Amino acid sequence: MSLAVVLGLQILSLGACVHATAVFAHFMVQNSYSYGPSDWAADIAAAQAIGIDGFALNTAVDTYETTKYPDAFAAAEAANFQMFISFDMTYDWAEADMVSLVQTYASSSSYYKWNGNPLVSTFDGDAQDNDFWAGFKADLGNAGITISLAPAFIDYRDPSEATTVFSTYPSIDGFFNWWSWPADVAADLTTATDLAYQAGISTAGRSGPYIMAVSPWQFKELGGTNDWVEQSDELWKYRWEQAISDVKPDIVEIITWNDYGESHYISDINPIVNLGDLAPLYVNGFDHGAWRTMAQYYISWYKNGVAPAINEDQVVYWYRAYPKAITCSEGDLPRNSAYPADAVFAFSMLTSPATITLTVGDSTASFDASAGVAIGSVPFSTQDAQTPVISIVRDGITVKSGAGAKAISTSSCPYYNFNPLVGIVQ
């Protein structure tokens, strides 16, 4: 055998032991009630366009949700897109039904495999004991299916419990840290939980994966205890950079593709989705699609280990339509309402250095941005009905500019709304 062949085999062997990084988006199957094949195909195409590898299908027990699976997997198979099941355990799942759903789709060419095994995740589920999860895996094993189980046990957030979760649940293989926002504090989210539970997988001798959640926002106004906002002003930037530079997880899971009610959707707003009575009051008209431009940049960086080249000057911006102290006609002031800044935020992506100028009425700010990415902000104006204007200025000349789709109202507000509008100058 030649030296070249030996080296080639060694390289192949090494490559087989290395996990490729992957990016999934959490997809609320609950919002697919009116979906047909073309809706699945459109969502998949939009996700693939920015480098997302697949959807984690957040699935509850409503019968209509599993009836959407054939169209979802057919569209995924046609597009070489990946899917895996994420059981929503806030609902009363029967273990036999869970086994049946995995059995039905685990053999699909589009079902995502970790270490060669179908990956199964959850939202919540630590109300069930280890016997439940061990039985679930055993019943699948008896059917010839060995899974990798990486649940999001949401009661486990404290870094000090990273060892406890694996001793309490010998049946789990990995872990999905759902918590991608600060915990009711006016401070940036740290990576303490990520690093502790990531290390816990290795210490416990489990095979993983470690799944890290990355999210752009968190706001909900559905009444009573379902009214809250978390500090998210610059979250979409720094959380991605934590994943890339600090945590380096096996999988990044974007929260979410289409959970409109919690304001962290990055998909376009699909008009056929029934959002109920209250969510439309703070979702409709508040597009987030431009956040996908930022996601594309960071996904490439995460997968390739190097920041991608920028070939076009762009600025992604976001802002709320009402200051936080305003009194609205309906709804209730959400928990943590004092945390977000009354400001317009701008994320620049530049081919060469420039000044980013931000203007809202009589409030103006600018920041010098280097080639690559940078972020800055401008406070809201005290003047009513002012629309933000964002400009890229180079050598004293305005190269590009754009204005927000909504004016900021300081005088009236129909419903408490801390959901941002996201736009782009390009």
N, C-alpha and C positions, 0 to 999 in steps of 0.2 A: 504494500500500500504506500502511495507516495505521500510526502510531507504535506502537499497541498490538500490531498483528500483527508488526511488526519486532521489538519487545521479546520477544514470545512466541517467535518463531523463534530469537532469540538465547539465550533461556533453554533451549529444547529442545536447541539445539546444544551448550550448555555441559553440560547434563545427560547427553548422549550420551557425553561425554568423561570423565565421572566414574565410577569403579568403585564400585558399591555394596559395602559391607562384607558379609561372609558368614561364617557359623559352621558348620563341619562337625565331625562326630565320627568318629574313626577306628574302623571296625567290623571286627572279626576274622571274616572269612567262614569261617575254620577252625572257629569255634564254632557254625556254623549247620547242622551235619550232620543234626540231627534236626528242623530247622525245616520248617514248612509255611507256607502263605500267612498264616495268622492270627498266627504268630509275627512275621513281618516287619511286618504291619500294626500289631501291638501296640508293637513297638519304634519304629516310625515315629511313631505317635501320641504316645508318651511323649517322644520327642525334639522333635517339633513343639510340644508343650505348653510347653516352656521356651524356644522361639525358635531351636532348631537348624534349619538350612536343609537339611541333608542328611548322608549318610554317605559317607566315603571308604572304599571297599571293599578292605580289605587282603586280597589274594588270592594264595594259593600255588598250586603246580602240581597239588595233589591233584584228581583228576577230579571228585569230588563237589562241590567248591567252585563250579565254573562251572555245574554243574547247578542250583545255587540261584539263579542270576542271573535266570531268567525270573520266579520268584515275587517276588524282590526288586524288580525293575523294574516288575512289574505293580502291586505294592503302592505303590510310589513314585509311579507315574503316577496312580493312583487318588486319592492324597492330595496331589498337587502338591508332592511332595518331591523333592529332588535327590540324585543319586548321581554319583560318578566313581570310576574304577578307580585303585587304588594297588597296583602290582605288588610283591609281597614277593620281592625279589631275593636273599634269603638262600637261595632255592630255585633250581634250575637251569631257568630259563625258556628255552624255545626262542623265538627272535624271531618266528617265523611264528605261533606260538600266541598271542603277545601281540598281534600285528597282527589276528588273527582275532577275538579277544575284543573289542577296541576297535571293529572293523568292525561286529560284531553289535549293539552297544548304543549307539554314538555317535549314532544317529539317534533314540533315544528322547527323548520330550518331557521326561523327567526326567534326562537326562544333562546334567550341569552344564557350562556354557560360560564360558570366560574370553576376553574380546575376541572373542566369537562363535565360538570354537573349543573343541571338547571338551577338558577338562582331564584330563591324565594325570599321576599322581604315582607315587612308589615308597616303599618302605622299603629303604634301602641301594641298591646298584647301581653304585657307583663302581669295583667290580672289573671291570666292563665298560668298554671304552675308548670314545672318542668315535665311532669308526666304527660300533660297535654301535648307539648311540643315534641317530646320523645315519641309519643304514640303516633303523631302526625307523620313524623319522618319514618317510623317503623312501618306504618301502613303503606306509605309510598314505596319503601324498600321491598315490601312483600309483593308489590306490583312491578318490581324491577326498575324502580326509579330512585336513584340516590341524589338527593338535593344538597345544595349549599344554602344554609339558612342564616340570613343576616337581618334580624329584625330591628325595628326602631322602637325599643322599649322606652317610652318617653319619660317614665318616672326616673330613669337613670340618666341624670345630667351632671350630678356632682362628680368631679374627677376622683374623689376618694372612694367612690363605689365601683370603679372600673374593674377591680378584682372581684368584687362581690357578685356582679352580674354573671360572670363566667363560672363561678363556683355554684351559684344558685341555679344556673341553667347549663348543665353539662351538654345539653342537646344542641346548643347554638354553635354555629361555625364562625360567624363574624358578627358585625355590629353596624347599624346605621344610626349615626348621630343626627337626629332630626333637628336639633336646636341650632338654627342658623340665624338667630337674632339675639340681641342682648336680652337679659332676663329682668325686665321691668326696671331698668336702670338707664340713666342718661350717660352712657359710656359705650365705647366700642366693644364689640364682642371679642373675647380672647380665644386662643386655640387650646386653652387648658383642658377642656372636655375632649376635644378631638385627640390630642396627643395622649391623654390618659387611656382612653378606650382603644385607640389604635395599638398602644403598647400592651394593653390588656389581652388583646387577641394573641399576640406573640407569646406573652408570659404564660398564658393558659394552654399553649400548644395547639391552638386552633388554626384552621386553614384560611380563615377570612371569607369574604373580603371585609375591609374597612371602607365604609361608604360615608363620605362627608357631604353634608347638605350645604348648598350655597344658594342664597336667596337675595332678591333685590329689595324687599319691603315686607312690612307686616302691619295691616290695618283691617279692622273688621267692625262693622256697625250694624249688627243684626238684633240688637235689643238686649237689655239686661246685662248679664255676665258676658255676653258676646259683643261688647263694645270695648275695643282696645286699640292702641297703636304702640309699636315699639320703635326705638331710636334706629332709624334706617337711612338717615340722610346720605351717607357715603358708603353704605353697606355693600352695594353691588360691586364697588371697586375693591375695597380692602379685603372683603371675604374671598374673592377670587385670588387675590395676591397671597392671602394666608394659605390657600390650598396649594398654590404653585410653589411658594418659597419655603413654607414652614412644614405643613402637614404632609403633602405629597400622598394623598390617599389613593387606594386602589381604584376607587370609583368616585366621581363627583356626581351628586344627584341635585339637579336644579329644582328648587321649590319655588314656583311650580310652572308647568306649562299653561295650565288653564283653571287654576283655583281662583276664580274671579272674586268670590266672597271675601277672601283674605288679602286681596289687592297685591298678590305677588305673582300674577300671571305675566308671562313674557310673550304669549301668543297674541295674535290679533283677537279682538273681541268678536266672537262668532255670533251673529244676530239670531241664529236659530236656537241658541241655548236658552232655556228657561231659567232665569236667575231668581225666580220668586218675586216677592213684593218689595223687599227692602234693598237687596244688593244692587239692582239697577239704579237706585238713587245716587250711588257713589261710584258706580262702574261705568255706566254709559257715557261716552264722550271722553273718557280718560284712558286714552290709548297708551300702551306700553311697548309697542312693537320695536321702537328704536333701541330699547335695552338689548335686543338681540344683536345689534351691531357691536356693543361692548362684549357680549357673551362670545361672539365669534372670535374676537381678538384674544380673549383669555382662554378659550377652549384650545385654540391653536398653540398658545404658549404652554398650557398644561400638558398637552399631548406630545409636543415636540421638544420641550425643555428650553426653548429660546423664544424671546418675544418676537412676534412676526413683524416683517417689514410693513410700513404704512405707505400706501401708494396714493392716497387721496386725503386732503384735509377735510376733517369732519369734526363736529362738536355735538355730542349727545347731551341733552339738557332735561331736567325734570324740576317740577315745582308743584306745590299745592295751589288750589284756586282760592283758598280762604286762609286768612291768618288764624293762628291757633286760639286767640282770645275772643274771636267773634262769637256772638250768640246766634244760633241757627233756629229756624222756625220749627224744625222737627228733629227727632232723635235725641240722644243724650251725649254729653261731652265724654269722649272715650277715656278709659284709663290711660295714664301716661301722656295726656295731651300736652303737658308742658315741655316734653322732651324735644320734639322736632324743632328745628330752626325755621323761622319765617324767612325763607331765602330761596333763591333760584340757584340750582347747582348745574355746573357745566363741566363735562368731561371731554377734554380735547384729545384728538388723535391727529397728529400733524406730521407732515413730510419734512418740515424744517421749522426752526423757532418762529414764534409769532406771539402777538399779544391778543388775549381773549378779552373782549370788552362786553360787559353785561350791564344792561340798563332796564330799570323798571320805574317808569315815571321819573321822579326826581332823585331816584337812588341809582348810583352808578358805581361800578367797581371794575377793575381789570387785573389780570395776572399774566405774567410772562411765562409762556409755556415753551418748553424745549421740544425738539423733535421727539416723537413717541407720544406718551400719554401724560396727562396732568389733570388736576381738578381744581376748581375754584368756585366761588359763590358770590352773590350779591343779595343784601337784605331787601325784603319787600319795601315798597314805598308806602308812605302814609296816605298818599293820594288814592282815590278810589278808581276802579276800572282801568288799571294800567296793565298793558300787555308786555311781557318780557321781550327784549330784543337782544340777540346774541350775535357778535361779530368776530370774525378773524381778521386781524389787522397785521400787515407785514410791511415794514419799511414805510409806515405812515399811510398805507393804502388799504382800504377795506377789501379783502380778497373775497370773502363770502359773509353773508349775514342771513338771519332768519328771525321770525317772531313766533311766539307761542300761539297755540290754537285757541287759548282762552285768556281773557283778562282776569286779573286777580281782584276779587271783590272784597272791599273792606267795609261795606255798608250793609250787605244782606247776604244771607246764606239759607237756602231752603232745607238742607239736611246736613248734619255733621259729616264732614268728608275730609279725611286725611289721606286719601288716595291721590298720588301724584299723576299729573299729566306728563308724558314723556315725548320729546320730539328730537329732531336732528337737523342740524345745518350741514348741508353737503352739496 
